[in-house]
């Protein structure tokens, strides 16, 4: 039997229910985080909780737990499900306050955590890479002026529908409405040219990925030059290699982007992945790596 953590209690998954009057259901008022657990350690949990907290503040949802309490709840859930390596999703919504848009703070949020075994990705995904397809649907911020990992996920759902059955063995690349490279459906994108790592800037409205930030810190620690900016699709024709990042799959090279890139996996992504996996059992925040790498921080 699988358990979920629902509003402070461990509940069998098939008995866990949320009210139809919940604002997460009615209006998409809610934020979530997905993170990976390595041998019982919730990797970069503090960064995920910090991003969750920023979203809750913008939506005026009272934070239901402290950072320490999130860690305790996740440990309880992992133990109940007999998991040591897993992916964990945290969701917090406005709660069951009924129909009608609210301007008051949501003081009784609905909180759900679930944990599942990790999918089994083929090793060649890391050695040979994925094919990425440029999508027609642009990446758009679903409301507001910055990207939240919110329950309003329609833009990504439509992108996923455009990909069809090719996802997730392939990934889709979305452009901004102005035509700049933005991000994948569930990934941040990086490309390498002449020894410098480039990635789209968050001011395009892309998600400020926790893994994205960690990979940038790893690159700087390795002495690599990094640049964030606005890039047209045409720059990918000049890339030496391209790779994708997210919390579940870590760092995945790109094999090809038909019409734009055909060079396959490269050494920078492979080296960063090796470095990445040296930290997964111990870090709570990217800041720990940034401070270790810079004596002035």
C-alpha positions in Angstrom: 0.0 0.0 0.0 1.3 3.4 -1.0 0.9 6.4 1.4 0.7 10.1 0.8 1.2 12.9 3.4 -2.0 14.9 3.4 -2.4 17.9 5.8 -0.1 16.4 8.4 -1.3 12.8 8.2 -0.1 9.7 6.4 -3.1 8.5 4.4 -3.4 5.5 2.0 -3.1 6.8 -1.5 -6.4 5.4 -2.6 -8.2 7.2 0.3 -6.5 10.6 -0.1 -9.0 13.2 -1.3 -9.1 16.9 -1.8 -12.3 19.1 -1.7 -13.8 20.1 -5.0 -14.0 23.6 -3.3 -10.2 23.8 -3.1 -8.8 26.8 -5.0 -6.1 24.6 -6.4 -8.9 22.7 -8.2 -11.1 25.6 -9.0 -8.6 28.2 -10.1 -5.1 26.6 -10.1 -4.1 28.6 -7.0 -1.2 26.5 -5.8 2.5 25.7 -6.3 4.4 22.5 -6.3 8.0 21.2 -6.2 9.4 18.0 -7.5 12.8 16.8 -6.1 14.9 13.7 -6.0 15.9 11.6 -3.0 19.2 9.8 -3.0 19.7 7.1 -0.4 17.3 8.9 1.9 18.7 12.4 1.3 16.3 14.9 -0.2 18.8 16.7 -2.5 18.7 20.5 -2.5 15.6 20.5 -0.4 16.2 24.0 1.0 16.3 25.4 -2.5 13.1 23.7 -3.5 11.4 24.9 -0.3 12.7 28.4 -0.8 11.2 28.5 -4.3 8.0 27.0 -3.0 7.9 29.7 -0.3 8.3 32.5 -2.9 5.4 31.2 -4.8 3.3 30.9 -1.7 4.1 34.5 -0.8 3.0 35.7 -4.2 -0.2 33.8 -4.0 -0.8 34.8 -0.4 -0.9 31.2 0.9 0.3 30.7 4.4 3.4 28.4 4.4 2.2 25.2 6.1 5.6 24.0 7.3 9.1 25.2 8.1 12.1 23.9 6.2 12.9 21.4 9.0 9.2 20.2 9.1 9.3 19.6 5.4 12.3 17.3 5.9 10.6 15.5 8.7 7.4 15.0 6.7 9.4 13.6 3.7 11.3 11.2 5.9 8.1 9.9 7.4 6.6 9.4 4.0 9.7 7.6 2.7 9.7 5.3 5.7 6.0 4.6 5.3 6.5 3.6 1.7 9.8 1.8 2.2 11.7 4.1 -0.2 15.3 5.3 -0.1 15.7 6.4 -3.7 12.6 8.2 -5.0 11.1 11.3 -6.5 9.0 13.4 -4.2 6.4 16.0 -5.1 5.2 18.7 -2.7 1.9 20.5 -3.5 0.4 23.4 -1.6 -2.9 25.0 -2.7 -5.1 27.8 -1.4 -7.4 25.3 0.4 -11.1 24.7 0.4 -12.5 28.2 0.6 -15.3 27.8 -2.0 -16.0 29.5 -5.3 -15.1 33.1 -6.0 -11.7 34.7 -6.3 -10.2 35.6 -3.0 -8.2 38.7 -2.1 -7.5 37.5 1.5 -4.6 35.3 2.6 -5.3 31.6 2.3 -4.8 30.6 6.0 -5.8 26.9 5.7 -3.9 25.6 2.7 -4.1 22.0 1.4 -0.8 20.3 1.6 0.1 17.0 -0.2 3.4 15.1 -0.5 3.8 11.9 -2.4 6.8 9.8 -3.1 7.3 7.2 -5.9 10.1 5.0 -7.0 12.4 6.5 -9.6 11.7 5.7 -13.3 14.3 3.4 -14.9 16.0 5.5 -17.5 18.2 3.7 -20.1 22.0 4.4 -19.6 22.3 5.4 -23.3 20.1 8.5 -22.4 23.2 9.8 -20.6 25.8 8.5 -23.0 24.1 9.2 -26.3 21.5 11.8 -25.4 18.0 12.8 -26.4 16.5 14.2 -29.5 14.9 17.6 -29.0 12.2 19.0 -31.2 11.4 22.7 -31.6 7.7 23.2 -30.8 5.2 25.6 -32.2 3.6 26.5 -28.9 5.6 29.3 -27.3 6.7 29.3 -23.6 4.4 31.7 -21.8 4.3 32.7 -18.2 0.8 31.6 -16.9 -0.1 34.9 -15.2 2.0 37.4 -13.3 5.4 38.6 -14.3 7.5 35.6 -13.3 7.4 31.9 -13.8 6.1 29.9 -10.8 6.0 26.2 -10.6 2.3 26.5 -10.2 -0.8 24.3 -10.6 -1.6 26.5 -13.7 0.4 24.1 -15.9 -1.6 24.5 -19.1 1.3 25.9 -21.2 3.3 22.8 -20.5 0.3 20.5 -21.0 -0.3 21.9 -24.5 3.4 21.5 -25.3 3.2 17.9 -24.1 0.2 17.3 -26.3 2.1 18.7 -29.3 4.9 16.2 -28.6 2.5 13.3 -28.4 3.9 9.8 -27.8 7.5 10.9 -28.6 7.7 12.4 -25.1 9.5 11.6 -22.8 12.1 9.7 -24.9 12.3 13.0 -26.8 12.0 16.5 -25.4 10.3 19.6 -26.7 12.0 23.0 -26.9 9.8 26.0 -26.5 10.7 29.5 -27.7 9.6 32.8 -26.1 6.8 34.6 -27.9 9.5 36.9 -29.4 11.4 33.8 -30.8 14.2 33.5 -28.2 15.3 30.1 -27.0 13.4 29.5 -23.7 13.3 26.0 -22.2 12.2 22.4 -22.6 8.8 21.2 -21.5 10.3 19.9 -18.2 13.9 21.0 -18.6 16.3 23.9 -18.7 18.6 24.1 -21.8 22.3 24.8 -22.0 24.6 24.9 -24.9 28.4 25.0 -25.2 30.5 27.0 -27.7 34.2 27.5 -27.6 34.5 26.4 -24.0 31.7 28.7 -22.7 28.4 27.5 -21.3 25.3 29.5 -22.3 21.8 29.2 -21.0 18.6 31.4 -21.5 18.1 34.1 -18.9 15.3 33.8 -16.4 14.1 37.3 -17.5 12.5 35.5 -20.4 9.9 34.0 -18.0 11.5 30.6 -17.9 11.4 28.6 -14.6 14.4 29.4 -12.4 15.3 25.7 -12.1 17.0 24.5 -8.9 19.1 22.1 -11.0 19.9 24.9 -13.5 21.4 26.9 -10.7 23.3 24.0 -9.3 24.8 23.2 -12.7 25.8 26.8 -13.2 27.6 26.6 -9.8 29.3 23.3 -10.8 30.5 24.9 -14.0 32.0 27.9 -12.2 33.6 25.6 -9.7 35.2 23.8 -12.6 36.6 27.0 -14.0 34.2 27.1 -17.0 32.9 30.4 -18.3 29.1 30.8 -18.1 26.8 33.3 -19.7 23.0 33.9 -19.4 21.2 35.8 -22.0 18.7 35.9 -24.9 19.7 33.7 -27.9 18.0 33.0 -31.3 17.5 29.5 -32.4 20.2 29.9 -35.0 23.0 29.9 -32.4 22.4 26.2 -31.8 23.9 25.5 -35.3 27.2 26.8 -33.9 27.1 24.9 -30.6 29.7 22.3 -29.8 27.2 20.4 -27.5 23.8 20.9 -25.9 22.4 19.5 -22.7 19.3 19.5 -20.6 18.8 19.6 -16.8 16.1 18.8 -14.3 15.9 17.4 -10.8 14.8 13.9 -11.8 17.1 13.2 -14.8 20.0 15.4 -13.7 22.1 16.3 -16.8 21.1 14.8 -20.2 23.0 15.5 -23.4 21.2 16.3 -26.6 21.9 14.0 -29.5 20.1 16.2 -32.1 17.7 19.0 -32.8 16.6 18.3 -36.3 17.6 21.1 -38.6 19.6 22.9 -36.0 22.1 20.5 -34.3 23.4 17.1 -35.1 26.7 16.7 -33.1 25.6 14.3 -30.3 26.8 14.1 -26.7 29.9 16.0 -25.6 32.5 16.1 -22.9 31.3 19.1 -20.9 27.9 17.5 -20.1 29.6 14.2 -19.2 32.1 16.0 -16.9 29.4 18.1 -15.2 27.3 14.9 -14.6 30.2 13.2 -12.9 30.7 16.3 -10.7 26.9 16.5 -10.0 26.7 13.0 -8.7 29.5 13.6 -6.2 27.2 15.9 -4.2 23.8 14.3 -4.3 24.0 12.5 -1.0 24.9 15.6 1.1 23.8 19.0 -0.1 20.7 20.8 1.1 21.3 24.0 -0.9 23.3 25.2 -3.9 24.6 27.9 -1.6 26.8 25.3 0.2 28.6 24.6 -3.1 28.8 28.3 -4.0 30.4 29.2 -0.7 32.8 26.3 -0.9 33.9 27.5 -4.3 34.3 31.2 -3.5 36.2 32.2 -0.3 34.7 35.7 -0.5 31.1 34.4 0.0 
